[in-house]
Amino acid sequence: MKDLVEVIAKALVENPDEVVVTETEEEDTIYVELKVGSSDMGKVIGKQGRIAKAIRTVVKAASSKTDKKVVVDIM
């Protein structure tokens, strides 16, 4: 999931070098944290959070093969 979020985020932002994705895994949940530069935050979130919601939807669809829940946090 980390790679998927990283590829999507780097395609959206102007400064792909500032994209940092960390992944932590617990029993039945995978937490993915996305950090981008402050100037690119609006591009990742989108108007009314539409792009952030789309990223979460894509990750949820990709994780449907596993039995774990994936949570994407944008920092």
Biopython code that builds the backbone (N, CA, C, O; Angstrom):
import numpy as np
from Bio.PDB.StructureBuilder import StructureBuilder

atoms = [
    (1, "MET", "N", (0.816, -1.195, 0.000)),
    (1, "MET", "CA", (0.000, 0.000, 0.000)),
    (1, "MET", "C", (0.860, 1.260, 0.000)),
    (1, "MET", "O", (0.491, 2.283, -0.576)),
    (2, "LYS", "N", (2.008, 1.166, 0.654)),
    (2, "LYS", "CA", (2.897, 2.315, 0.729)),
    (2, "LYS", "C", (3.314, 2.770, -0.667)),
    (2, "LYS", "O", (3.306, 3.964, -0.962)),
    (3, "ASP", "N", (3.674, 1.825, -1.515)),
    (3, "ASP", "CA", (4.118, 2.168, -2.863)),
    (3, "ASP", "C", (3.000, 2.805, -3.681)),
    (3, "ASP", "O", (3.237, 3.751, -4.432)),
    (4, "LEU", "N", (1.801, 2.295, -3.537)),
    (4, "LEU", "CA", (0.655, 2.831, -4.272)),
    (4, "LEU", "C", (0.393, 4.284, -3.892)),
    (4, "LEU", "O", (0.218, 5.133, -4.766)),
    (5, "VAL", "N", (0.367, 4.573, -2.604)),
    (5, "VAL", "CA", (0.119, 5.937, -2.133)),
    (5, "VAL", "C", (1.244, 6.861, -2.588)),
    (5, "VAL", "O", (1.000, 8.009, -2.959)),
    (6, "GLU", "N", (2.464, 6.362, -2.558)),
    (6, "GLU", "CA", (3.613, 7.176, -2.958)),
    (6, "GLU", "C", (3.551, 7.535, -4.443)),
    (6, "GLU", "O", (3.816, 8.679, -4.812)),
    (7, "VAL", "N", (3.211, 6.587, -5.281)),
    (7, "VAL", "CA", (3.112, 6.845, -6.721)),
    (7, "VAL", "C", (2.010, 7.866, -7.015)),
    (7, "VAL", "O", (2.202, 8.782, -7.814)),
    (8, "ILE", "N", (0.875, 7.705, -6.375)),
    (8, "ILE", "CA", (-0.239, 8.635, -6.594)),
    (8, "ILE", "C", (0.143, 10.042, -6.134)),
    (8, "ILE", "O", (-0.094, 11.017, -6.848)),
    (9, "ALA", "N", (0.728, 10.146, -4.953)),
    (9, "ALA", "CA", (1.072, 11.456, -4.395)),
    (9, "ALA", "C", (2.139, 12.159, -5.232)),
    (9, "ALA", "O", (2.045, 13.361, -5.479)),
    (10, "LYS", "N", (3.138, 11.420, -5.661)),
    (10, "LYS", "CA", (4.200, 12.044, -6.457)),
    (10, "LYS", "C", (3.683, 12.530, -7.806)),
    (10, "LYS", "O", (4.222, 13.485, -8.364)),
    (11, "ALA", "N", (2.654, 11.892, -8.331)),
    (11, "ALA", "CA", (2.070, 12.340, -9.597)),
    (11, "ALA", "C", (1.268, 13.628, -9.420)),
    (11, "ALA", "O", (1.091, 14.380, -10.378)),
    (12, "LEU", "N", (0.786, 13.885, -8.220)),
    (12, "LEU", "CA", (-0.064, 15.052, -7.976)),
    (12, "LEU", "C", (0.708, 16.326, -7.640)),
    (12, "LEU", "O", (0.275, 17.422, -7.994)),
    (13, "VAL", "N", (1.833, 16.192, -6.970)),
    (13, "VAL", "CA", (2.520, 17.356, -6.405)),
    (13, "VAL", "C", (3.557, 17.937, -7.365)),
    (13, "VAL", "O", (3.967, 17.290, -8.329)),
    (14, "GLU", "N", (3.971, 19.178, -7.075)),
    (14, "GLU", "CA", (5.022, 19.831, -7.857)),
    (14, "GLU", "C", (6.413, 19.453, -7.357)),
    (14, "GLU", "O", (7.373, 19.456, -8.128)),
    (15, "ASN", "N", (6.525, 19.127, -6.072)),
    (15, "ASN", "CA", (7.809, 18.754, -5.477)),
    (15, "ASN", "C", (7.765, 17.305, -5.002)),
    (15, "ASN", "O", (7.536, 17.050, -3.819)),
    (16, "PRO", "N", (7.982, 16.354, -5.910)),
    (16, "PRO", "CA", (7.878, 14.946, -5.503)),
    (16, "PRO", "C", (8.957, 14.511, -4.513)),
    (16, "PRO", "O", (8.820, 13.474, -3.864)),
    (17, "ASP", "N", (10.028, 15.295, -4.394)),
    (17, "ASP", "CA", (11.080, 14.949, -3.433)),
    (17, "ASP", "C", (10.616, 15.116, -1.990)),
    (17, "ASP", "O", (11.180, 14.500, -1.086)),
    (18, "GLU", "N", (9.608, 15.929, -1.767)),
    (18, "GLU", "CA", (9.116, 16.187, -0.415)),
    (18, "GLU", "C", (8.062, 15.188, 0.044)),
    (18, "GLU", "O", (7.582, 15.277, 1.174)),
    (19, "VAL", "N", (7.695, 14.241, -0.811)),
    (19, "VAL", "CA", (6.682, 13.244, -0.457)),
    (19, "VAL", "C", (7.330, 12.160, 0.398)),
    (19, "VAL", "O", (8.321, 11.546, 0.004)),
    (20, "VAL", "N", (6.747, 11.938, 1.582)),
    (20, "VAL", "CA", (7.227, 10.899, 2.489)),
    (20, "VAL", "C", (6.026, 10.047, 2.889)),
    (20, "VAL", "O", (5.017, 10.561, 3.370)),
    (21, "VAL", "N", (6.151, 8.746, 2.683)),
    (21, "VAL", "CA", (5.078, 7.823, 3.037)),
    (21, "VAL", "C", (5.625, 6.805, 4.017)),
    (21, "VAL", "O", (6.637, 6.157, 3.754)),
    (22, "THR", "N", (4.943, 6.667, 5.161)),
    (22, "THR", "CA", (5.336, 5.662, 6.142)),
    (22, "THR", "C", (4.171, 4.715, 6.358)),
    (22, "THR", "O", (3.006, 5.105, 6.273)),
    (23, "GLU", "N", (4.500, 3.477, 6.635)),
    (23, "GLU", "CA", (3.470, 2.459, 6.816)),
    (23, "GLU", "C", (3.742, 1.701, 8.109)),
    (23, "GLU", "O", (4.845, 1.202, 8.331)),
    (24, "THR", "N", (2.728, 1.623, 8.950)),
    (24, "THR", "CA", (2.819, 0.827, 10.171)),
    (24, "THR", "C", (1.689, -0.183, 10.161)),
    (24, "THR", "O", (0.587, 0.101, 9.693)),
    (25, "GLU", "N", (1.971, -1.346, 10.675)),
    (25, "GLU", "CA", (1.000, -2.425, 10.621)),
    (25, "GLU", "C", (0.716, -2.947, 12.025)),
    (25, "GLU", "O", (1.628, -3.227, 12.804)),
    (26, "GLU", "N", (-0.558, -3.068, 12.318)),
    (26, "GLU", "CA", (-0.987, -3.660, 13.577)),
    (26, "GLU", "C", (-1.718, -4.956, 13.264)),
    (26, "GLU", "O", (-1.605, -5.468, 12.151)),
    (27, "GLU", "N", (-2.449, -5.485, 14.202)),
    (27, "GLU", "CA", (-3.081, -6.792, 14.039)),
    (27, "GLU", "C", (-3.919, -6.896, 12.774)),
    (27, "GLU", "O", (-3.643, -7.732, 11.913)),
    (28, "ASP", "N", (-4.930, -6.063, 12.654)),
    (28, "ASP", "CA", (-5.824, -6.158, 11.501)),
    (28, "ASP", "C", (-5.950, -4.839, 10.747)),
    (28, "ASP", "O", (-6.882, -4.657, 9.964)),
    (29, "THR", "N", (-5.010, -3.913, 10.982)),
    (29, "THR", "CA", (-5.072, -2.590, 10.362)),
    (29, "THR", "C", (-3.690, -2.171, 9.881)),
    (29, "THR", "O", (-2.686, -2.395, 10.556)),
    (30, "ILE", "N", (-3.656, -1.565, 8.716)),
    (30, "ILE", "CA", (-2.434, -0.973, 8.181)),
    (30, "ILE", "C", (-2.639, 0.534, 8.140)),
    (30, "ILE", "O", (-3.601, 1.021, 7.547)),
    (31, "TYR", "N", (-1.733, 1.268, 8.773)),
    (31, "TYR", "CA", (-1.799, 2.727, 8.788)),
    (31, "TYR", "C", (-0.762, 3.275, 7.817)),
    (31, "TYR", "O", (0.422, 2.954, 7.916)),
    (32, "VAL", "N", (-1.217, 4.109, 6.872)),
    (32, "VAL", "CA", (-0.330, 4.734, 5.906)),
    (32, "VAL", "C", (-0.393, 6.231, 6.138)),
    (32, "VAL", "O", (-1.463, 6.836, 6.060)),
    (33, "GLU", "N", (0.771, 6.834, 6.427)),
    (33, "GLU", "CA", (0.838, 8.281, 6.644)),
    (33, "GLU", "C", (1.516, 8.925, 5.443)),
    (33, "GLU", "O", (2.604, 8.517, 5.035)),
    (34, "LEU", "N", (0.864, 9.930, 4.889)),
    (34, "LEU", "CA", (1.387, 10.663, 3.741)),
    (34, "LEU", "C", (1.746, 12.068, 4.178)),
    (34, "LEU", "O", (0.907, 12.797, 4.708)),
    (35, "LYS", "N", (3.006, 12.450, 3.953)),
    (35, "LYS", "CA", (3.453, 13.801, 4.273)),
    (35, "LYS", "C", (3.955, 14.442, 2.990)),
    (35, "LYS", "O", (4.765, 13.864, 2.266)),
    (36, "VAL", "N", (3.463, 15.645, 2.720)),
    (36, "VAL", "CA", (3.888, 16.406, 1.542)),
    (36, "VAL", "C", (4.296, 17.803, 1.989)),
    (36, "VAL", "O", (4.043, 18.196, 3.128)),
    (37, "GLY", "N", (4.922, 18.544, 1.097)),
    (37, "GLY", "CA", (5.303, 19.912, 1.397)),
    (37, "GLY", "C", (4.077, 20.782, 1.608)),
    (37, "GLY", "O", (2.996, 20.486, 1.100)),
    (38, "SER", "N", (4.255, 21.850, 2.357)),
    (38, "SER", "CA", (3.106, 22.708, 2.672)),
    (38, "SER", "C", (2.510, 23.353, 1.425)),
    (38, "SER", "O", (1.310, 23.622, 1.383)),
    (39, "SER", "N", (3.326, 23.599, 0.422)),
    (39, "SER", "CA", (2.804, 24.216, -0.798)),
    (39, "SER", "C", (1.989, 23.234, -1.636)),
    (39, "SER", "O", (1.182, 23.650, -2.466)),
    (40, "ASP", "N", (2.193, 21.943, -1.426)),
    (40, "ASP", "CA", (1.478, 20.919, -2.192)),
    (40, "ASP", "C", (0.293, 20.315, -1.446)),
    (40, "ASP", "O", (-0.393, 19.449, -1.987)),
    (41, "MET", "N", (0.046, 20.746, -0.240)),
    (41, "MET", "CA", (-1.012, 20.157, 0.572)),
    (41, "MET", "C", (-2.380, 20.290, -0.091)),
    (41, "MET", "O", (-3.172, 19.348, -0.068)),
    (42, "GLY", "N", (-2.660, 21.430, -0.671)),
    (42, "GLY", "CA", (-3.948, 21.650, -1.321)),
    (42, "GLY", "C", (-4.163, 20.750, -2.525)),
    (42, "GLY", "O", (-5.293, 20.357, -2.817)),
    (43, "LYS", "N", (-3.095, 20.425, -3.220)),
    (43, "LYS", "CA", (-3.219, 19.553, -4.390)),
    (43, "LYS", "C", (-3.531, 18.122, -3.989)),
    (43, "LYS", "O", (-4.229, 17.411, -4.712)),
    (44, "VAL", "N", (-3.026, 17.699, -2.856)),
    (44, "VAL", "CA", (-3.273, 16.331, -2.398)),
    (44, "VAL", "C", (-4.661, 16.211, -1.781)),
    (44, "VAL", "O", (-5.309, 15.172, -1.912)),
    (45, "ILE", "N", (-5.119, 17.257, -1.115)),
    (45, "ILE", "CA", (-6.439, 17.206, -0.481)),
    (45, "ILE", "C", (-7.537, 17.495, -1.506)),
    (45, "ILE", "O", (-8.557, 16.806, -1.527)),
    (46, "GLY", "N", (-7.340, 18.497, -2.347)),
    (46, "GLY", "CA", (-8.330, 18.828, -3.366)),
    (46, "GLY", "C", (-9.481, 19.640, -2.811)),
    (46, "GLY", "O", (-9.584, 19.850, -1.603)),
    (47, "LYS", "N", (-10.346, 20.095, -3.702)),
    (47, "LYS", "CA", (-11.505, 20.876, -3.272)),
    (47, "LYS", "C", (-12.451, 19.982, -2.502)),
    (47, "LYS", "O", (-12.851, 18.920, -2.980)),
    (48, "GLN", "N", (-12.802, 20.414, -1.322)),
    (48, "GLN", "CA", (-13.698, 19.697, -0.412)),
    (48, "GLN", "C", (-13.212, 18.272, -0.128)),
    (48, "GLN", "O", (-14.013, 17.394, 0.192)),
    (49, "GLY", "N", (-11.889, 18.043, -0.248)),
    (49, "GLY", "CA", (-11.318, 16.742, 0.086)),
    (49, "GLY", "C", (-11.564, 15.655, -0.947)),
    (49, "GLY", "O", (-11.449, 14.470, -0.637)),
    (50, "ARG", "N", (-11.893, 16.035, -2.145)),
    (50, "ARG", "CA", (-12.242, 15.037, -3.164)),
    (50, "ARG", "C", (-11.059, 14.171, -3.570)),
    (50, "ARG", "O", (-11.211, 12.961, -3.742)),
    (51, "ILE", "N", (-9.883, 14.771, -3.724)),
    (51, "ILE", "CA", (-8.717, 13.982, -4.130)),
    (51, "ILE", "C", (-8.286, 13.066, -2.996)),
    (51, "ILE", "O", (-7.928, 11.913, -3.237)),
    (52, "ALA", "N", (-8.316, 13.561, -1.762)),
    (52, "ALA", "CA", (-7.974, 12.718, -0.612)),
    (52, "ALA", "C", (-8.937, 11.538, -0.513)),
    (52, "ALA", "O", (-8.524, 10.415, -0.225)),
    (53, "LYS", "N", (-10.190, 11.793, -0.745)),
    (53, "LYS", "CA", (-11.188, 10.720, -0.715)),
    (53, "LYS", "C", (-10.940, 9.715, -1.834)),
    (53, "LYS", "O", (-11.098, 8.510, -1.635)),
    (54, "ALA", "N", (-10.555, 10.202, -3.004)),
    (54, "ALA", "CA", (-10.266, 9.309, -4.130)),
    (54, "ALA", "C", (-9.050, 8.439, -3.843)),
    (54, "ALA", "O", (-9.036, 7.256, -4.184)),
    (55, "ILE", "N", (-8.024, 9.022, -3.215)),
    (55, "ILE", "CA", (-6.838, 8.235, -2.842)),
    (55, "ILE", "C", (-7.234, 7.130, -1.872)),
    (55, "ILE", "O", (-6.807, 5.985, -2.022)),
    (56, "ARG", "N", (-8.042, 7.468, -0.887)),
    (56, "ARG", "CA", (-8.485, 6.462, 0.090)),
    (56, "ARG", "C", (-9.326, 5.371, -0.583)),
    (56, "ARG", "O", (-9.223, 4.200, -0.219)),
    (57, "THR", "N", (-10.145, 5.745, -1.550)),
    (57, "THR", "CA", (-10.970, 4.769, -2.260)),
    (57, "THR", "C", (-10.115, 3.799, -3.063)),
    (57, "THR", "O", (-10.366, 2.593, -3.054)),
    (58, "VAL", "N", (-9.112, 4.315, -3.752)),
    (58, "VAL", "CA", (-8.226, 3.467, -4.543)),
    (58, "VAL", "C", (-7.454, 2.508, -3.637)),
    (58, "VAL", "O", (-7.310, 1.329, -3.960)),
    (59, "VAL", "N", (-6.961, 3.009, -2.511)),
    (59, "VAL", "CA", (-6.216, 2.162, -1.581)),
    (59, "VAL", "C", (-7.136, 1.098, -0.982)),
    (59, "VAL", "O", (-6.732, -0.052, -0.807)),
    (60, "LYS", "N", (-8.355, 1.481, -0.673)),
    (60, "LYS", "CA", (-9.320, 0.511, -0.129)),
    (60, "LYS", "C", (-9.605, -0.587, -1.143)),
    (60, "LYS", "O", (-9.688, -1.760, -0.779)),
    (61, "ALA", "N", (-9.756, -0.221, -2.404)),
    (61, "ALA", "CA", (-10.004, -1.216, -3.449)),
    (61, "ALA", "C", (-8.800, -2.138, -3.620)),
    (61, "ALA", "O", (-8.963, -3.341, -3.823)),
    (62, "ALA", "N", (-7.605, -1.585, -3.538)),
    (62, "ALA", "CA", (-6.399, -2.403, -3.675)),
    (62, "ALA", "C", (-6.200, -3.332, -2.488)),
    (62, "ALA", "O", (-5.602, -4.399, -2.626)),
    (63, "SER", "N", (-6.697, -2.932, -1.324)),
    (63, "SER", "CA", (-6.519, -3.751, -0.124)),
    (63, "SER", "C", (-7.632, -4.769, 0.055)),
    (63, "SER", "O", (-7.628, -5.514, 1.036)),
    (64, "SER", "N", (-8.566, -4.820, -0.847)),
    (64, "SER", "CA", (-9.688, -5.744, -0.697)),
    (64, "SER", "C", (-9.247, -7.204, -0.783)),
    (64, "SER", "O", (-9.957, -8.093, -0.314)),
    (65, "LYS", "N", (-8.096, -7.454, -1.370)),
    (65, "LYS", "CA", (-7.586, -8.820, -1.452)),
    (65, "LYS", "C", (-7.066, -9.316, -0.116)),
    (65, "LYS", "O", (-7.028, -10.521, 0.133)),
    (66, "THR", "N", (-6.668, -8.395, 0.738)),
    (66, "THR", "CA", (-6.204, -8.768, 2.074)),
    (66, "THR", "C", (-7.355, -8.634, 3.058)),
    (66, "THR", "O", (-8.370, -8.006, 2.757)),
    (67, "ASP", "N", (-7.196, -9.213, 4.206)),
    (67, "ASP", "CA", (-8.226, -9.132, 5.238)),
    (67, "ASP", "C", (-7.979, -7.977, 6.200)),
    (67, "ASP", "O", (-8.580, -7.922, 7.273)),
    (68, "LYS", "N", (-7.106, -7.061, 5.826)),
    (68, "LYS", "CA", (-6.754, -5.968, 6.721)),
    (68, "LYS", "C", (-7.380, -4.667, 6.250)),
    (68, "LYS", "O", (-7.552, -4.428, 5.055)),
    (69, "LYS", "N", (-7.714, -3.841, 7.221)),
    (69, "LYS", "CA", (-8.253, -2.505, 6.939)),
    (69, "LYS", "C", (-7.065, -1.551, 6.744)),
    (69, "LYS", "O", (-6.075, -1.628, 7.470)),
    (70, "VAL", "N", (-7.174, -0.666, 5.770)),
    (70, "VAL", "CA", (-6.107, 0.305, 5.505)),
    (70, "VAL", "C", (-6.631, 1.706, 5.802)),
    (70, "VAL", "O", (-7.692, 2.102, 5.319)),
    (71, "VAL", "N", (-5.871, 2.445, 6.604)),
    (71, "VAL", "CA", (-6.220, 3.812, 6.959)),
    (71, "VAL", "C", (-5.148, 4.744, 6.389)),
    (71, "VAL", "O", (-3.964, 4.576, 6.680)),
    (72, "VAL", "N", (-5.558, 5.723, 5.577)),
    (72, "VAL", "CA", (-4.625, 6.675, 4.984)),
    (72, "VAL", "C", (-4.805, 8.017, 5.683)),
    (72, "VAL", "O", (-5.892, 8.595, 5.678)),
    (73, "ASP", "N", (-3.718, 8.502, 6.285)),
    (73, "ASP", "CA", (-3.729, 9.808, 6.952)),
    (73, "ASP", "C", (-2.823, 10.751, 6.174)),
    (73, "ASP", "O", (-1.701, 10.388, 5.822)),
    (74, "ILE", "N", (-3.302, 11.949, 5.909)),
    (74, "ILE", "CA", (-2.523, 12.962, 5.228)),
    (74, "ILE", "C", (-2.096, 13.979, 6.262)),
    (74, "ILE", "O", (-2.929, 14.615, 6.909)),
    (75, "MET", "N", (-0.788, 14.130, 6.415)),
    (75, "MET", "CA", (-0.235, 15.017, 7.439)),
    (75, "MET", "C", (0.190, 16.330, 6.806)),
    (75, "MET", "O", (0.683, 17.219, 7.500)),
]
sb = StructureBuilder()
sb.init_structure("model")
sb.init_model(0)
sb.init_chain("A")
sb.init_seg("    ")
for serial, (resi, resn, name, xyz) in enumerate(atoms, 1):
    if name == "N":
        sb.init_residue(resn, " ", resi, " ")
    sb.init_atom(name, np.array(xyz, "f"), 0.0, 1.0, " ", f" {name:<3s}", serial, name[0])
structure = sb.get_structure()
